[in-house]
Amino acid sequence: MRAVTVYRLDYGSNTRYPTRRPIGSVLELRKNPRVNNYNDLLRLARSLFALDRADAVHIVIDVDQTRRVYLPERTRDWAAG
């Protein structure tokens, strides 16, 4: 299980580029990579955090977090000795 950060793009008047502001996270529960992992997580994030349909365009997730290899967490059972 892995938490993926959800951001809202803020287009300020001072900069040319949008600023990403973290607003929450969604959990990646899939253990094996699938074709639509990024799209499914983005759809879930937009349904949870968007204020309306027009605001959904400004909701993004971090691509690097979704493409990391899944490694299960170590437990005491794996400890040597």
PyMOL Python script that loads the backbone (N, CA, C, O; Angstrom):
from pymol import cmd

cmd.read_pdbstr("""\
ATOM      1  N   MET A   1       0.858  -1.165   0.000  1.00  0.00           N
ATOM      2  CA  MET A   1       0.000   0.000   0.000  1.00  0.00           C
ATOM      3  C   MET A   1       0.910   1.234   0.000  1.00  0.00           C
ATOM      4  O   MET A   1       1.925   1.277   0.695  1.00  0.00           O
ATOM      5  N   ARG A   2       0.523   2.224  -0.790  1.00  0.00           N
ATOM      6  CA  ARG A   2       1.356   3.403  -0.953  1.00  0.00           C
ATOM      7  C   ARG A   2       0.461   4.622  -1.081  1.00  0.00           C
ATOM      8  O   ARG A   2      -0.560   4.576  -1.767  1.00  0.00           O
ATOM      9  N   ALA A   3       0.835   5.708  -0.427  1.00  0.00           N
ATOM     10  CA  ALA A   3       0.077   6.951  -0.514  1.00  0.00           C
ATOM     11  C   ALA A   3       0.649   7.802  -1.651  1.00  0.00           C
ATOM     12  O   ALA A   3       1.861   7.999  -1.741  1.00  0.00           O
ATOM     13  N   VAL A   4      -0.224   8.294  -2.502  1.00  0.00           N
ATOM     14  CA  VAL A   4       0.160   9.153  -3.620  1.00  0.00           C
ATOM     15  C   VAL A   4      -0.398  10.545  -3.340  1.00  0.00           C
ATOM     16  O   VAL A   4      -1.592  10.702  -3.085  1.00  0.00           O
ATOM     17  N   THR A   5       0.469  11.552  -3.389  1.00  0.00           N
ATOM     18  CA  THR A   5       0.079  12.912  -3.050  1.00  0.00           C
ATOM     19  C   THR A   5      -0.759  13.533  -4.160  1.00  0.00           C
ATOM     20  O   THR A   5      -0.455  13.384  -5.344  1.00  0.00           O
ATOM     21  N   VAL A   6      -1.816  14.229  -3.761  1.00  0.00           N
ATOM     22  CA  VAL A   6      -2.704  14.937  -4.694  1.00  0.00           C
ATOM     23  C   VAL A   6      -2.416  16.435  -4.583  1.00  0.00           C
ATOM     24  O   VAL A   6      -2.326  16.978  -3.481  1.00  0.00           O
ATOM     25  N   TYR A   7      -2.275  17.095  -5.729  1.00  0.00           N
ATOM     26  CA  TYR A   7      -1.957  18.522  -5.763  1.00  0.00           C
ATOM     27  C   TYR A   7      -3.044  19.291  -6.501  1.00  0.00           C
ATOM     28  O   TYR A   7      -3.726  18.752  -7.373  1.00  0.00           O
ATOM     29  N   ARG A   8      -3.193  20.561  -6.136  1.00  0.00           N
ATOM     30  CA  ARG A   8      -4.031  21.492  -6.889  1.00  0.00           C
ATOM     31  C   ARG A   8      -3.093  22.508  -7.541  1.00  0.00           C
ATOM     32  O   ARG A   8      -2.243  23.098  -6.873  1.00  0.00           O
ATOM     33  N   LEU A   9      -3.255  22.705  -8.846  1.00  0.00           N
ATOM     34  CA  LEU A   9      -2.431  23.672  -9.564  1.00  0.00           C
ATOM     35  C   LEU A   9      -2.956  25.070  -9.297  1.00  0.00           C
ATOM     36  O   LEU A   9      -4.146  25.342  -9.455  1.00  0.00           O
ATOM     37  N   ASP A  10      -2.057  25.951  -8.893  1.00  0.00           N
ATOM     38  CA  ASP A  10      -2.401  27.330  -8.592  1.00  0.00           C
ATOM     39  C   ASP A  10      -1.699  28.224  -9.599  1.00  0.00           C
ATOM     40  O   ASP A  10      -0.471  28.320  -9.604  1.00  0.00           O
ATOM     41  N   TYR A  11      -2.476  28.877 -10.451  1.00  0.00           N
ATOM     42  CA  TYR A  11      -1.916  29.767 -11.459  1.00  0.00           C
ATOM     43  C   TYR A  11      -1.852  31.173 -10.883  1.00  0.00           C
ATOM     44  O   TYR A  11      -2.800  31.946 -11.022  1.00  0.00           O
ATOM     45  N   GLY A  12      -0.735  31.510 -10.235  1.00  0.00           N
ATOM     46  CA  GLY A  12      -0.570  32.831  -9.646  1.00  0.00           C
ATOM     47  C   GLY A  12      -0.230  33.863 -10.702  1.00  0.00           C
ATOM     48  O   GLY A  12       0.195  33.518 -11.805  1.00  0.00           O
ATOM     49  N   SER A  13      -0.417  35.126 -10.364  1.00  0.00           N
ATOM     50  CA  SER A  13      -0.144  36.199 -11.318  1.00  0.00           C
ATOM     51  C   SER A  13       1.341  36.526 -11.387  1.00  0.00           C
ATOM     52  O   SER A  13       1.774  37.222 -12.306  1.00  0.00           O
ATOM     53  N   ASN A  14       2.138  36.031 -10.424  1.00  0.00           N
ATOM     54  CA  ASN A  14       3.549  36.392 -10.379  1.00  0.00           C
ATOM     55  C   ASN A  14       4.423  35.513 -11.259  1.00  0.00           C
ATOM     56  O   ASN A  14       5.475  35.961 -11.716  1.00  0.00           O
ATOM     57  N   THR A  15       4.019  34.284 -11.506  1.00  0.00           N
ATOM     58  CA  THR A  15       4.886  33.346 -12.211  1.00  0.00           C
ATOM     59  C   THR A  15       4.271  32.900 -13.522  1.00  0.00           C
ATOM     60  O   THR A  15       3.064  33.009 -13.737  1.00  0.00           O
ATOM     61  N   ARG A  16       5.134  32.393 -14.394  1.00  0.00           N
ATOM     62  CA  ARG A  16       4.659  31.828 -15.654  1.00  0.00           C
ATOM     63  C   ARG A  16       4.150  30.412 -15.478  1.00  0.00           C
ATOM     64  O   ARG A  16       3.288  29.955 -16.230  1.00  0.00           O
ATOM     65  N   TYR A  17       4.683  29.720 -14.487  1.00  0.00           N
ATOM     66  CA  TYR A  17       4.365  28.310 -14.297  1.00  0.00           C
ATOM     67  C   TYR A  17       3.427  28.128 -13.106  1.00  0.00           C
ATOM     68  O   TYR A  17       3.492  28.887 -12.139  1.00  0.00           O
ATOM     69  N   PRO A  18       2.563  27.128 -13.176  1.00  0.00           N
ATOM     70  CA  PRO A  18       1.653  26.891 -12.039  1.00  0.00           C
ATOM     71  C   PRO A  18       2.400  26.314 -10.840  1.00  0.00           C
ATOM     72  O   PRO A  18       3.389  25.596 -10.989  1.00  0.00           O
ATOM     73  N   THR A  19       1.913  26.636  -9.673  1.00  0.00           N
ATOM     74  CA  THR A  19       2.470  26.123  -8.430  1.00  0.00           C
ATOM     75  C   THR A  19       1.614  24.954  -7.968  1.00  0.00           C
ATOM     76  O   THR A  19       0.386  25.041  -7.960  1.00  0.00           O
ATOM     77  N   ARG A  20       2.269  23.852  -7.580  1.00  0.00           N
ATOM     78  CA  ARG A  20       1.536  22.693  -7.062  1.00  0.00           C
ATOM     79  C   ARG A  20       1.409  22.815  -5.554  1.00  0.00           C
ATOM     80  O   ARG A  20       2.409  22.921  -4.843  1.00  0.00           O
ATOM     81  N   ARG A  21       0.183  22.798  -5.075  1.00  0.00           N
ATOM     82  CA  ARG A  21      -0.077  22.872  -3.638  1.00  0.00           C
ATOM     83  C   ARG A  21      -0.695  21.543  -3.191  1.00  0.00           C
ATOM     84  O   ARG A  21      -1.749  21.157  -3.697  1.00  0.00           O
ATOM     85  N   PRO A  22      -0.053  20.838  -2.248  1.00  0.00           N
ATOM     86  CA  PRO A  22      -0.612  19.553  -1.792  1.00  0.00           C
ATOM     87  C   PRO A  22      -1.928  19.752  -1.044  1.00  0.00           C
ATOM     88  O   PRO A  22      -2.049  20.629  -0.188  1.00  0.00           O
ATOM     89  N   ILE A  23      -2.911  18.917  -1.386  1.00  0.00           N
ATOM     90  CA  ILE A  23      -4.218  19.029  -0.739  1.00  0.00           C
ATOM     91  C   ILE A  23      -4.664  17.724  -0.077  1.00  0.00           C
ATOM     92  O   ILE A  23      -5.651  17.711   0.659  1.00  0.00           O
ATOM     93  N   GLY A  24      -3.950  16.636  -0.331  1.00  0.00           N
ATOM     94  CA  GLY A  24      -4.330  15.361   0.259  1.00  0.00           C
ATOM     95  C   GLY A  24      -3.573  14.216  -0.378  1.00  0.00           C
ATOM     96  O   GLY A  24      -2.547  14.418  -1.026  1.00  0.00           O
ATOM     97  N   SER A  25      -4.086  13.012  -0.189  1.00  0.00           N
ATOM     98  CA  SER A  25      -3.457  11.838  -0.782  1.00  0.00           C
ATOM     99  C   SER A  25      -4.508  10.769  -1.043  1.00  0.00           C
ATOM    100  O   SER A  25      -5.568  10.744  -0.418  1.00  0.00           O
ATOM    101  N   VAL A  26      -4.185   9.887  -1.985  1.00  0.00           N
ATOM    102  CA  VAL A  26      -5.006   8.707  -2.265  1.00  0.00           C
ATOM    103  C   VAL A  26      -4.108   7.488  -2.099  1.00  0.00           C
ATOM    104  O   VAL A  26      -2.894   7.580  -2.279  1.00  0.00           O
ATOM    105  N   LEU A  27      -4.695   6.361  -1.761  1.00  0.00           N
ATOM    106  CA  LEU A  27      -3.916   5.157  -1.511  1.00  0.00           C
ATOM    107  C   LEU A  27      -3.893   4.263  -2.740  1.00  0.00           C
ATOM    108  O   LEU A  27      -4.929   3.994  -3.348  1.00  0.00           O
ATOM    109  N   GLU A  28      -2.699   3.807  -3.098  1.00  0.00           N
ATOM    110  CA  GLU A  28      -2.503   2.834  -4.164  1.00  0.00           C
ATOM    111  C   GLU A  28      -2.534   1.466  -3.519  1.00  0.00           C
ATOM    112  O   GLU A  28      -1.628   1.116  -2.763  1.00  0.00           O
ATOM    113  N   LEU A  29      -3.571   0.683  -3.807  1.00  0.00           N
ATOM    114  CA  LEU A  29      -3.727  -0.620  -3.175  1.00  0.00           C
ATOM    115  C   LEU A  29      -3.279  -1.770  -4.069  1.00  0.00           C
ATOM    116  O   LEU A  29      -3.148  -2.899  -3.594  1.00  0.00           O
ATOM    117  N   ARG A  30      -3.046  -1.512  -5.337  1.00  0.00           N
ATOM    118  CA  ARG A  30      -2.647  -2.574  -6.256  1.00  0.00           C
ATOM    119  C   ARG A  30      -1.200  -2.964  -6.022  1.00  0.00           C
ATOM    120  O   ARG A  30      -0.325  -2.104  -5.923  1.00  0.00           O
ATOM    121  N   LYS A  31      -0.953  -4.252  -5.934  1.00  0.00           N
ATOM    122  CA  LYS A  31       0.414  -4.727  -5.715  1.00  0.00           C
ATOM    123  C   LYS A  31       1.166  -4.883  -7.030  1.00  0.00           C
ATOM    124  O   LYS A  31       2.383  -4.704  -7.069  1.00  0.00           O
ATOM    125  N   ASN A  32       0.463  -5.210  -8.097  1.00  0.00           N
ATOM    126  CA  ASN A  32       1.098  -5.396  -9.399  1.00  0.00           C
ATOM    127  C   ASN A  32       0.775  -4.214 -10.298  1.00  0.00           C
ATOM    128  O   ASN A  32      -0.355  -3.725 -10.295  1.00  0.00           O
ATOM    129  N   PRO A  33       1.764  -3.745 -11.077  1.00  0.00           N
ATOM    130  CA  PRO A  33       1.483  -2.628 -11.985  1.00  0.00           C
ATOM    131  C   PRO A  33       0.511  -3.045 -13.085  1.00  0.00           C
ATOM    132  O   PRO A  33       0.606  -4.145 -13.629  1.00  0.00           O
ATOM    133  N   ARG A  34      -0.409  -2.166 -13.399  1.00  0.00           N
ATOM    134  CA  ARG A  34      -1.379  -2.408 -14.467  1.00  0.00           C
ATOM    135  C   ARG A  34      -1.342  -1.244 -15.435  1.00  0.00           C
ATOM    136  O   ARG A  34      -0.667  -0.246 -15.179  1.00  0.00           O
ATOM    137  N   VAL A  35      -2.040  -1.354 -16.516  1.00  0.00           N
ATOM    138  CA  VAL A  35      -1.984  -0.349 -17.572  1.00  0.00           C
ATOM    139  C   VAL A  35      -2.536   0.991 -17.108  1.00  0.00           C
ATOM    140  O   VAL A  35      -1.957   2.030 -17.427  1.00  0.00           O
ATOM    141  N   ASN A  36      -3.630   0.996 -16.371  1.00  0.00           N
ATOM    142  CA  ASN A  36      -4.330   2.239 -16.041  1.00  0.00           C
ATOM    143  C   ASN A  36      -4.134   2.701 -14.596  1.00  0.00           C
ATOM    144  O   ASN A  36      -4.997   3.397 -14.061  1.00  0.00           O
ATOM    145  N   ASN A  37      -3.028   2.334 -13.953  1.00  0.00           N
ATOM    146  CA  ASN A  37      -2.826   2.758 -12.558  1.00  0.00           C
ATOM    147  C   ASN A  37      -2.901   4.272 -12.416  1.00  0.00           C
ATOM    148  O   ASN A  37      -3.633   4.779 -11.565  1.00  0.00           O
ATOM    149  N   TYR A  38      -2.151   4.999 -13.242  1.00  0.00           N
ATOM    150  CA  TYR A  38      -2.126   6.460 -13.153  1.00  0.00           C
ATOM    151  C   TYR A  38      -3.503   7.051 -13.425  1.00  0.00           C
ATOM    152  O   TYR A  38      -3.970   7.905 -12.672  1.00  0.00           O
ATOM    153  N   ASN A  39      -4.153   6.607 -14.487  1.00  0.00           N
ATOM    154  CA  ASN A  39      -5.465   7.149 -14.850  1.00  0.00           C
ATOM    155  C   ASN A  39      -6.517   6.863 -13.782  1.00  0.00           C
ATOM    156  O   ASN A  39      -7.348   7.721 -13.486  1.00  0.00           O
ATOM    157  N   ASP A  40      -6.488   5.668 -13.207  1.00  0.00           N
ATOM    158  CA  ASP A  40      -7.468   5.323 -12.176  1.00  0.00           C
ATOM    159  C   ASP A  40      -7.255   6.139 -10.903  1.00  0.00           C
ATOM    160  O   ASP A  40      -8.216   6.583 -10.276  1.00  0.00           O
ATOM    161  N   LEU A  41      -5.991   6.334 -10.527  1.00  0.00           N
ATOM    162  CA  LEU A  41      -5.714   7.147  -9.342  1.00  0.00           C
ATOM    163  C   LEU A  41      -6.081   8.610  -9.576  1.00  0.00           C
ATOM    164  O   LEU A  41      -6.596   9.272  -8.675  1.00  0.00           O
ATOM    165  N   LEU A  42      -5.824   9.109 -10.764  1.00  0.00           N
ATOM    166  CA  LEU A  42      -6.183  10.487 -11.085  1.00  0.00           C
ATOM    167  C   LEU A  42      -7.699  10.669 -11.076  1.00  0.00           C
ATOM    168  O   LEU A  42      -8.196  11.683 -10.586  1.00  0.00           O
ATOM    169  N   ARG A  43      -8.427   9.711 -11.603  1.00  0.00           N
ATOM    170  CA  ARG A  43      -9.888   9.773 -11.600  1.00  0.00           C
ATOM    171  C   ARG A  43     -10.426   9.760 -10.165  1.00  0.00           C
ATOM    172  O   ARG A  43     -11.351  10.502  -9.836  1.00  0.00           O
ATOM    173  N   LEU A  44      -9.843   8.917  -9.321  1.00  0.00           N
ATOM    174  CA  LEU A  44     -10.247   8.863  -7.920  1.00  0.00           C
ATOM    175  C   LEU A  44      -9.941  10.180  -7.204  1.00  0.00           C
ATOM    176  O   LEU A  44     -10.774  10.688  -6.454  1.00  0.00           O
ATOM    177  N   ALA A  45      -8.750  10.729  -7.437  1.00  0.00           N
ATOM    178  CA  ALA A  45      -8.369  11.997  -6.799  1.00  0.00           C
ATOM    179  C   ALA A  45      -9.283  13.127  -7.238  1.00  0.00           C
ATOM    180  O   ALA A  45      -9.684  13.952  -6.417  1.00  0.00           O
ATOM    181  N   ARG A  46      -9.614  13.177  -8.511  1.00  0.00           N
ATOM    182  CA  ARG A  46     -10.501  14.237  -8.997  1.00  0.00           C
ATOM    183  C   ARG A  46     -11.903  14.096  -8.428  1.00  0.00           C
ATOM    184  O   ARG A  46     -12.554  15.099  -8.136  1.00  0.00           O
ATOM    185  N   SER A  47     -12.378  12.859  -8.265  1.00  0.00           N
ATOM    186  CA  SER A  47     -13.724  12.693  -7.709  1.00  0.00           C
ATOM    187  C   SER A  47     -13.762  13.060  -6.222  1.00  0.00           C
ATOM    188  O   SER A  47     -14.792  13.514  -5.724  1.00  0.00           O
ATOM    189  N   LEU A  48     -12.650  12.868  -5.515  1.00  0.00           N
ATOM    190  CA  LEU A  48     -12.625  13.177  -4.086  1.00  0.00           C
ATOM    191  C   LEU A  48     -12.340  14.645  -3.781  1.00  0.00           C
ATOM    192  O   LEU A  48     -12.930  15.203  -2.855  1.00  0.00           O
ATOM    193  N   PHE A  49     -11.440  15.285  -4.548  1.00  0.00           N
ATOM    194  CA  PHE A  49     -10.941  16.599  -4.163  1.00  0.00           C
ATOM    195  C   PHE A  49     -11.424  17.759  -5.024  1.00  0.00           C
ATOM    196  O   PHE A  49     -11.237  18.914  -4.640  1.00  0.00           O
ATOM    197  N   ALA A  50     -12.034  17.494  -6.169  1.00  0.00           N
ATOM    198  CA  ALA A  50     -12.490  18.594  -7.020  1.00  0.00           C
ATOM    199  C   ALA A  50     -13.773  19.203  -6.463  1.00  0.00           C
ATOM    200  O   ALA A  50     -14.668  18.490  -6.011  1.00  0.00           O
ATOM    201  N   LEU A  51     -13.845  20.505  -6.504  1.00  0.00           N
ATOM    202  CA  LEU A  51     -15.032  21.203  -6.009  1.00  0.00           C
ATOM    203  C   LEU A  51     -16.190  21.112  -6.994  1.00  0.00           C
ATOM    204  O   LEU A  51     -17.347  21.017  -6.585  1.00  0.00           O
ATOM    205  N   ASP A  52     -15.883  21.140  -8.289  1.00  0.00           N
ATOM    206  CA  ASP A  52     -16.878  20.968  -9.344  1.00  0.00           C
ATOM    207  C   ASP A  52     -16.163  20.443 -10.589  1.00  0.00           C
ATOM    208  O   ASP A  52     -14.957  20.199 -10.559  1.00  0.00           O
ATOM    209  N   ARG A  53     -16.903  20.271 -11.675  1.00  0.00           N
ATOM    210  CA  ARG A  53     -16.317  19.706 -12.889  1.00  0.00           C
ATOM    211  C   ARG A  53     -15.242  20.601 -13.483  1.00  0.00           C
ATOM    212  O   ARG A  53     -14.275  20.098 -14.056  1.00  0.00           O
ATOM    213  N   ALA A  54     -15.386  21.905 -13.362  1.00  0.00           N
ATOM    214  CA  ALA A  54     -14.385  22.829 -13.896  1.00  0.00           C
ATOM    215  C   ALA A  54     -13.105  22.796 -13.066  1.00  0.00           C
ATOM    216  O   ALA A  54     -12.017  23.013 -13.599  1.00  0.00           O
ATOM    217  N   ASP A  55     -13.225  22.531 -11.782  1.00  0.00           N
ATOM    218  CA  ASP A  55     -12.053  22.473 -10.913  1.00  0.00           C
ATOM    219  C   ASP A  55     -11.274  21.173 -11.086  1.00  0.00           C
ATOM    220  O   ASP A  55     -10.104  21.114 -10.708  1.00  0.00           O
ATOM    221  N   ALA A  56     -11.875  20.146 -11.636  1.00  0.00           N
ATOM    222  CA  ALA A  56     -11.211  18.854 -11.789  1.00  0.00           C
ATOM    223  C   ALA A  56      -9.981  18.944 -12.678  1.00  0.00           C
ATOM    224  O   ALA A  56      -9.074  18.123 -12.546  1.00  0.00           O
ATOM    225  N   VAL A  57      -9.926  19.907 -13.567  1.00  0.00           N
ATOM    226  CA  VAL A  57      -8.775  20.077 -14.453  1.00  0.00           C
ATOM    227  C   VAL A  57      -7.537  20.477 -13.656  1.00  0.00           C
ATOM    228  O   VAL A  57      -6.416  20.189 -14.078  1.00  0.00           O
ATOM    229  N   HIS A  58      -7.717  21.125 -12.531  1.00  0.00           N
ATOM    230  CA  HIS A  58      -6.610  21.635 -11.730  1.00  0.00           C
ATOM    231  C   HIS A  58      -6.080  20.619 -10.713  1.00  0.00           C
ATOM    232  O   HIS A  58      -5.134  20.916  -9.984  1.00  0.00           O
ATOM    233  N   ILE A  59      -6.673  19.435 -10.657  1.00  0.00           N
ATOM    234  CA  ILE A  59      -6.235  18.394  -9.729  1.00  0.00           C
ATOM    235  C   ILE A  59      -5.269  17.466 -10.461  1.00  0.00           C
ATOM    236  O   ILE A  59      -5.597  16.935 -11.523  1.00  0.00           O
ATOM    237  N   VAL A  60      -4.072  17.271  -9.889  1.00  0.00           N
ATOM    238  CA  VAL A  60      -3.059  16.377 -10.472  1.00  0.00           C
ATOM    239  C   VAL A  60      -2.474  15.513  -9.365  1.00  0.00           C
ATOM    240  O   VAL A  60      -2.605  15.830  -8.183  1.00  0.00           O
ATOM    241  N   ILE A  61      -1.824  14.413  -9.758  1.00  0.00           N
ATOM    242  CA  ILE A  61      -1.105  13.567  -8.815  1.00  0.00           C
ATOM    243  C   ILE A  61       0.338  13.483  -9.265  1.00  0.00           C
ATOM    244  O   ILE A  61       0.657  13.816 -10.407  1.00  0.00           O
ATOM    245  N   ASP A  62       1.215  13.040  -8.373  1.00  0.00           N
ATOM    246  CA  ASP A  62       2.642  12.946  -8.667  1.00  0.00           C
ATOM    247  C   ASP A  62       2.910  11.677  -9.469  1.00  0.00           C
ATOM    248  O   ASP A  62       2.653  10.573  -8.990  1.00  0.00           O
ATOM    249  N   VAL A  63       3.425  11.830 -10.683  1.00  0.00           N
ATOM    250  CA  VAL A  63       3.658  10.694 -11.572  1.00  0.00           C
ATOM    251  C   VAL A  63       4.751   9.788 -11.017  1.00  0.00           C
ATOM    252  O   VAL A  63       4.654   8.569 -11.157  1.00  0.00           O
ATOM    253  N   ASP A  64       5.784  10.342 -10.394  1.00  0.00           N
ATOM    254  CA  ASP A  64       6.887   9.539  -9.870  1.00  0.00           C
ATOM    255  C   ASP A  64       6.427   8.572  -8.797  1.00  0.00           C
ATOM    256  O   ASP A  64       6.950   7.461  -8.700  1.00  0.00           O
ATOM    257  N   GLN A  65       5.468   8.970  -7.997  1.00  0.00           N
ATOM    258  CA  GLN A  65       4.993   8.094  -6.934  1.00  0.00           C
ATOM    259  C   GLN A  65       4.205   6.920  -7.479  1.00  0.00           C
ATOM    260  O   GLN A  65       4.204   5.853  -6.865  1.00  0.00           O
ATOM    261  N   THR A  66       3.536   7.078  -8.605  1.00  0.00           N
ATOM    262  CA  THR A  66       2.731   5.981  -9.144  1.00  0.00           C
ATOM    263  C   THR A  66       3.577   4.976  -9.899  1.00  0.00           C
ATOM    264  O   THR A  66       3.167   3.825 -10.048  1.00  0.00           O
ATOM    265  N   ARG A  67       4.740   5.372 -10.378  1.00  0.00           N
ATOM    266  CA  ARG A  67       5.573   4.476 -11.178  1.00  0.00           C
ATOM    267  C   ARG A  67       6.631   3.743 -10.373  1.00  0.00           C
ATOM    268  O   ARG A  67       7.375   2.940 -10.936  1.00  0.00           O
ATOM    269  N   ARG A  68       6.720   3.992  -9.085  1.00  0.00           N
ATOM    270  CA  ARG A  68       7.696   3.287  -8.265  1.00  0.00           C
ATOM    271  C   ARG A  68       7.331   1.818  -8.166  1.00  0.00           C
ATOM    272  O   ARG A  68       6.160   1.444  -8.219  1.00  0.00           O
ATOM    273  N   VAL A  69       8.357   0.995  -8.021  1.00  0.00           N
ATOM    274  CA  VAL A  69       8.137  -0.438  -7.887  1.00  0.00           C
ATOM    275  C   VAL A  69       7.541  -0.721  -6.518  1.00  0.00           C
ATOM    276  O   VAL A  69       7.969  -0.152  -5.514  1.00  0.00           O
ATOM    277  N   TYR A  70       6.566  -1.592  -6.485  1.00  0.00           N
ATOM    278  CA  TYR A  70       5.926  -1.948  -5.221  1.00  0.00           C
ATOM    279  C   TYR A  70       6.812  -2.928  -4.473  1.00  0.00           C
ATOM    280  O   TYR A  70       7.161  -3.984  -5.002  1.00  0.00           O
ATOM    281  N   LEU A  71       7.170  -2.590  -3.269  1.00  0.00           N
ATOM    282  CA  LEU A  71       7.905  -3.496  -2.385  1.00  0.00           C
ATOM    283  C   LEU A  71       7.113  -3.640  -1.100  1.00  0.00           C
ATOM    284  O   LEU A  71       6.789  -2.637  -0.465  1.00  0.00           O
ATOM    285  N   PRO A  72       6.798  -4.852  -0.705  1.00  0.00           N
ATOM    286  CA  PRO A  72       6.032  -5.019   0.528  1.00  0.00           C
ATOM    287  C   PRO A  72       6.847  -4.554   1.728  1.00  0.00           C
ATOM    288  O   PRO A  72       8.075  -4.627   1.731  1.00  0.00           O
ATOM    289  N   GLU A  73       6.147  -4.081   2.733  1.00  0.00           N
ATOM    290  CA  GLU A  73       6.823  -3.612   3.937  1.00  0.00           C
ATOM    291  C   GLU A  73       7.391  -4.798   4.713  1.00  0.00           C
ATOM    292  O   GLU A  73       6.786  -5.868   4.774  1.00  0.00           O
ATOM    293  N   ARG A  74       8.549  -4.586   5.295  1.00  0.00           N
ATOM    294  CA  ARG A  74       9.179  -5.646   6.075  1.00  0.00           C
ATOM    295  C   ARG A  74       8.473  -5.796   7.418  1.00  0.00           C
ATOM    296  O   ARG A  74       8.078  -4.812   8.044  1.00  0.00           O
ATOM    297  N   THR A  75       8.325  -7.020   7.838  1.00  0.00           N
ATOM    298  CA  THR A  75       7.714  -7.298   9.124  1.00  0.00           C
ATOM    299  C   THR A  75       8.733  -8.026  10.001  1.00  0.00           C
ATOM    300  O   THR A  75       9.834  -8.343   9.552  1.00  0.00           O
ATOM    301  N   ARG A  76       8.368  -8.279  11.217  1.00  0.00           N
ATOM    302  CA  ARG A  76       9.276  -8.969  12.125  1.00  0.00           C
ATOM    303  C   ARG A  76       9.523 -10.401  11.678  1.00  0.00           C
ATOM    304  O   ARG A  76      10.543 -10.988  12.038  1.00  0.00           O
ATOM    305  N   ASP A  77       8.608 -10.977  10.900  1.00  0.00           N
ATOM    306  CA  ASP A  77       8.768 -12.357  10.440  1.00  0.00           C
ATOM    307  C   ASP A  77       9.965 -12.502   9.497  1.00  0.00           C
ATOM    308  O   ASP A  77      10.535 -13.587   9.376  1.00  0.00           O
ATOM    309  N   TRP A  78      10.346 -11.403   8.827  1.00  0.00           N
ATOM    310  CA  TRP A  78      11.448 -11.452   7.877  1.00  0.00           C
ATOM    311  C   TRP A  78      12.798 -11.233   8.542  1.00  0.00           C
ATOM    312  O   TRP A  78      13.834 -11.409   7.901  1.00  0.00           O
ATOM    313  N   ALA A  79      12.805 -10.858   9.794  1.00  0.00           N
ATOM    314  CA  ALA A  79      14.056 -10.540  10.483  1.00  0.00           C
ATOM    315  C   ALA A  79      14.940 -11.792  10.591  1.00  0.00           C
ATOM    316  O   ALA A  79      14.455 -12.899  10.823  1.00  0.00           O
ATOM    317  N   ALA A  80      16.242 -11.582  10.417  1.00  0.00           N
ATOM    318  CA  ALA A  80      17.185 -12.698  10.508  1.00  0.00           C
ATOM    319  C   ALA A  80      17.389 -13.062  11.979  1.00  0.00           C
ATOM    320  O   ALA A  80      17.385 -12.199  12.856  1.00  0.00           O
ATOM    321  N   GLY A  81      17.559 -14.320  12.215  1.00  0.00           N
ATOM    322  CA  GLY A  81      17.945 -14.702  13.563  1.00  0.00           C
ATOM    323  C   GLY A  81      16.952 -15.484  14.260  1.00  0.00           C
ATOM    324  O   GLY A  81      17.165 -15.867  15.411  1.00  0.00           O
TER     325      GLY A  81
END
""", "prot")
cmd.dss("prot")
cmd.show_as("cartoon", "prot")
cmd.util.cbc("prot")
cmd.orient("prot")
